[in-house]
Amino acid sequence: MNSTELHTHIRLEKATDFRDYYRDAFFAPSKAFARLVLDPRRLRFGLFSLLIVAALYTCVYIFLYYGDGRPYKPWLPIAAEKYYQYNIFFLAPSMLLAWLLTSLVVHLTARAFSRRGNFRSVLSTFGLSVGVASWATLVHDYITSFLGAIHVMNQQEYEHLLNTPTIWRGLLIGQMIIYAIWFILLFSKAAKASYRINQGLSILLGTFAFITYQGFFFIFNR
């Protein structure tokens, strides 16, 4: 570590905490990631970010279960009426495994193009990315599942509306587009900060990261 990086570490310890990184990842992600990769606490902060959405999405599945929700075309051979009960226990482990798998695959791929960066950095920046981009769907899912759990709305009827040609399906599609764009944007910026690569390559890695993460996550969670 050179003297400039050492001084940066000292400043980060004094002036930056998890809340600063989390806020900046929403509004100035490039700045957040550039600082995070130099912070010795980076892995802890990346994990914190991931655990926040894992805990909140676990609540979503608890609400869906008590609201008698039904998944739309689940992959796993589990009865529809019990699927969300299992999802309560699937969510956090599958999110953590998807994060680890995506970080590892991207790290191994990036090594073909750059000798800079390390696995710890991409793991940290990707953890922060997942924790922030997941809010694209979390707000809607948390509110509607809670309303279903307290029986203000019929969860099964609402899920049917989301999967038929209605305005609600249009809103769902719009939400998923924002989700995908936000994930790719953050993963791209995270890869760029972690490996100091060019913009084009970082976008390719960010897109690849999103496909890997979402592909694994989608197997277990509907």
Secondary structure, 3 states (H helix, E strand, C coil): CCHHHHHHHHHHHHHCCHHHHHHHHHHCHHHHHHHHCCCCCHHHHHHHHHHHHHHHHHHHHHHHHHCCCCCCCCCCCCCHHHHHHHHHHHHHHHHHHHHHHHHHHHHHHHCCCCCCCCHHHHHHHHHHHHHHHCHHHHHHHHHHHHHHHCCCCCHHHHHHHHCCCCHHHHHHHHHHHHHHHHHHHHHHHHHHHHHCCCHHHHHHHHHHHHHHHHHHHHHHCC
